[in-house]
Amino acid sequence: MATLLHRGTAPSRAVRSWVRSTPGTHVWLLTIAVTSLVIQLSTQGLQRFLLHRNSSNIHELTRHPVQSLFTSAFWIENPSSLLLYLVLFEVVHGSVERWLGTLRWLCTVVVGHVVATLISQEYVLWSIQNQHLPRRLAHAMSHVVDIGVSYGLAASAGILVYRLPNPWRWLYLVGVVTFFGLPLASGGTFTDLGHVTALLIGFACWPLTRGVPPRKPVAANRPAGHSG
C-alpha cells in the first residue's frame, strides 16, 4: 500500500519541484493568464484601450517609457495563443531559469526585451522621419500595438544554445537562426527585427553561463518504505 501511494505522489512531487525551481517563469505565466482573461472578458473598446495603453510603441515610449517597457511584457494580443505560450515558457524559459538560476535568467530576458523593443521602435521612428512609410501610415505606426513576450522568449532561446551538447548545439543554432532570421531576411516587419535583436542578445549573454552552480535533480525518487 505504501509503495502504491509513493508512486501516486511522485509525479505531483516532480511538478512541485519544477515549479519551485523556476518561480520567475511561472509568476510570469500566471500574470499573462490573468491579463489574457481580462482581454477575453472585455468589450472590444476596452480591449483596444488596454492593448494600446500597455504597448511599447513610439507614442507610449515617449509619454512613459519605463512603464510601457515593463507592462508590455505581460500582455498578449490574442488570448487563444495562451496555450502555445504555456508550452514555450515551460520548454524555453523554464529550462534556462533552472539552468542559470532566476537572477541570470531574468537579466537575459530583461535586456533582450528592452533592447529589442527600443531598436525595433527606433527603426519605426527612422522610417517615419525619413518618409519610408506613407504619410497615412505614420500615425498608425506610432500607435501600433507592440506588446507580448516574444522578445524575451527569443533572448532565452538564444542563450539556451550554450546548454546543449554537441552536435545538438549546432543543429539547434541553425534552427533558431533560420526561424527568427528568415522572416527578417525576406522583408519582415519591425517585430522580426526585434526578434533577431533579442536572439543576438541571448547569444551575447554567454558570460552569464560561466560558473553556473550545479542544479539539483527535479525530483529524486527515494526508496519507498515497506508497510506490513
N, C-alpha and C positions, 0 to 999 in steps of 0.2 A: 504493500500500500504506500509506504513512504517513497519507494522508488518511483511509482506512478505519479505521485504528487510532485516529486522533484522534476520529472520530465515535463510535467504540465506547466510548471512555473518557469522553466529555463528560458523559453522564448521571450516571455514578458520581462524577465530579468535582463536579457540581452538588449531588448528595446530600451528599457530604462537606462541601462548603462550607456548606450549610444547617445541618447538624448542628453544625459548629464555630461558627456564628453564633448558635445557640440551645442552649448547653450546659445551662442550667438546665432547660429543657423536657425534654430527652432524659435527663438524670440522673433527673429525677422520674418520667418514664415507665418507665425501667428499674427503678427501685425498686418501682413499682406492679406491674410484671410479675413481679418476684420474689415480692412478698407475695401476689399472686394465685395464683402457682404453689404457694406454701406452703398457702394456703387450699384449693386444689383437691386437694392430696395429703394433707390432714389428715383425721383422723376427725371425725365430727360433734361429738363432745365437745370436741376440740381447736379446731375451727373456732369453736364458741361461745365458748370461753375467749379466743381471740385477738381476736375481734371485740369482745367486751365489754371486754377489758383495754386495747385501743387506742382505745376510744371516748372522745369528749369529752362524755359525759353528766354529769349533776349529781353522781353518785356518784364518778366518776373525777376530775372537776374539783375536787371537794372534797379528795380524797386527794392527788393530784399534778397540779396544774393545768398547769404548763409542759409536762410530759411528755405529758399527754393531748392538749393543743393541738397539739403537734408531731407525735406519732405518728399521730394520727387523719387527717392529710393524706396518708398513704402506704398506705392500705388502701381497697379497695372490697369491698362485701359480696358481690357476685355476679361471680366471675371471668369469666363468659361475656360480660360487658359490656366487657371489656378492649379489644376491637377498636373499639368505639364511642369509648372514651376516647382511643384512639390517634389517631383521626381528629380529635376535638375538640381534643386537645392540639396537633396539628400546625397546625390551622387557626386556633385562637384563641390559645393560649399562644405558639406558635411565631411567629405574626405580631406579637404585642405585644412579645415579647422581642427580636426582630430590629429592630423599630422603635425601642423605647425603650432597649434595652440591658438586660443581665441585672440590674443593680442596681435600676433603676427598676421593671422588670417584677416583680422579687421583692418589692419594697416594696409594690406594689399587691396582689399575691397574698397576702402575709402579713397585711397589715392587713385585707383583705377576709375572709380565712379566720378570723382571730382575732375580729374584731368581730362577724361574722355568727354565729359559734359562741356567743359569750358572750351576745349579745342573744337568740338563739333559746332557749338554755338558761335564761336569766333569765325568759323568758316561760313556760317549762315550770314553773319553780320558783314563779313567781307564781300560775300556775293551780292548783298543788298547795296552796299556802299559803292561797289564797282559796277552796278547795274547789270550783273549777270543774271538777275531774275527780272521778269516782267514787273512793271510798277504795280500792277494789280495784285501780285503775289507777295510783295514786300511786307505789307501789313499782316497778311495771313501767316507768313513765316516767322515774323517777330512774335506772334502769339500762338505758335504751333504747340500742340500737346507734346511735350517731351518728358515723359515720366517712365518709370519702370525700373527693373532690376537687372536688365541685360548687361549693362556695362560692368557691374560688379561680378556677374557670372563670367563674363569674358576675362576679367582680370584673374579670377580664381582658376579658370580653365588654363590660363597662361602659366601660372606658377605651378600648376599640377604636373606639368611636363617633367619637372625635376624629381617627382616622386616615383616615376615609373622606371623600371629596369630596362636595359637594352634587350632585345631590339624593339620592344613595345613603345619605348620612349619616342623613337623616330617615326614609327607609324602614327602614333598619337599626334606628334608635332605636325606631320604632313596633313593629318585630318583637320586639326583645328585651324591651321593656317589657310587651308582650302575653304573650310566652312565660313570663316569670317572674311577672308581676303577676296574670294571670288566675286561676291556681290559688289564690293568697292571697285575692283578692277574692271567690272563690266558696267560702270557708270552708276554706282549706287548713290544713296542719299547721305545726308549728314549723319544719320543714325549708323549707317555702315562705316563711316569714318570713325565714329565714336567707338564702335565695336573693335575695330582694328587697333585703335589707340589704346583701349583698355587691355586688349590681348598683349600688346607690346609692353605695357606697364607690368603685367603679370610676369612676362619674361624678365624684365628689368629688376624685379623684386627677388632675384636669385639670392642676393646676400642674406635675405631673411631665412633661407633654408639652411644656413650654416649653423652648426651647433644646436640643432633641434634636439631637445631631450627625448629619450625613448618614451613611447606611449605604451600604456598597459593594454592588454587584450580587452576587447569589448566585454566579454563575459567568459570567465573560466569556469567550466563545469567541474565542481568538486565532487568527489565520490559520495554517493548518497548513503546515508546510514541505514542499517538494517533494523526493521521493526518486527519483533516476534509477535 
